[in-house]
Amino acid sequence: MATVNFSVPDDVKEAFDRAFGHRNKSAIIADLMRQAVAEAQRQERREAAFATLTARRSRRPAATLRAARRARTRGRP
């Protein structure tokens, strides 16, 4: 198991101690770090998906104005 040392503002430490004083602080920090890693990975996947969709956009066939208008009005009274 690794040991990690970092500095936080005093008000953050005091609030953390008040909120989690009765719990295992190392376990809470480890869970928060896991969540941060998972969120960073999700963000990377979102950015990759966006880049893929954006790159493919230029190769997609574009609808004509007439076809778009027809699709909007089809089935309406």
C-alpha positions in Angstrom: 0.0 0.0 0.0 1.3 3.4 -0.9 1.5 6.5 1.2 0.5 9.8 -0.3 1.2 13.2 1.3 -0.5 16.4 0.1 -1.4 19.8 1.4 -5.0 21.1 1.6 -6.3 24.5 2.9 -7.0 24.5 6.6 -10.7 25.2 6.1 -11.0 22.1 3.8 -9.3 19.9 6.4 -11.5 21.2 9.2 -14.7 20.6 7.2 -13.5 17.1 6.2 -12.7 16.3 9.8 -16.1 17.5 10.9 -17.9 15.6 8.2 -15.9 12.4 8.5 -14.3 12.5 11.9 -15.9 9.2 12.9 -14.8 7.3 9.8 -11.6 5.9 8.3 -10.2 8.9 6.6 -7.7 6.9 4.5 -10.6 4.8 3.1 -12.6 7.9 2.3 -9.7 9.6 0.5 -9.0 6.4 -1.4 -12.6 6.2 -2.5 -12.6 9.8 -3.6 -9.4 9.2 -5.6 -11.0 6.2 -7.3 -14.0 8.4 -8.2 -11.7 11.0 -9.6 -9.9 8.5 -11.7 -13.2 7.0 -13.0 -14.5 10.5 -13.8 -11.3 11.4 -15.7 -11.6 8.1 -17.7 -15.2 8.9 -18.5 -14.2 12.4 -19.6 -11.5 10.9 -21.9 -14.1 8.5 -23.4 -16.6 11.4 -24.0 -13.9 13.5 -25.7 -12.8 10.5 -27.9 -16.5 9.9 -28.8 -17.0 13.5 -29.7 -13.8 13.6 -31.8 -15.0 10.4 -33.6 -18.4 11.8 -34.3 -17.1 15.2 -35.4 -14.6 13.5 -37.8 -17.4 11.4 -39.3 -19.7 14.3 -39.7 -18.1 15.5 -42.9 -18.5 12.1 -44.5 -22.2 11.8 -43.6 -24.7 12.6 -46.4 -26.4 15.9 -45.9 -30.2 16.2 -46.3 -31.5 18.8 -48.7 -33.8 21.5 -47.4 -36.6 19.9 -49.4 -36.0 16.5 -47.8 -35.7 18.0 -44.3 -39.0 19.9 -44.8 -40.7 16.8 -46.1 -39.5 14.8 -43.0 -40.8 17.5 -40.7 -44.3 17.6 -42.3 -44.7 13.9 -43.0 -47.6 12.4 -41.0 -48.8 15.8 -39.7 -52.3 17.0 -40.5 
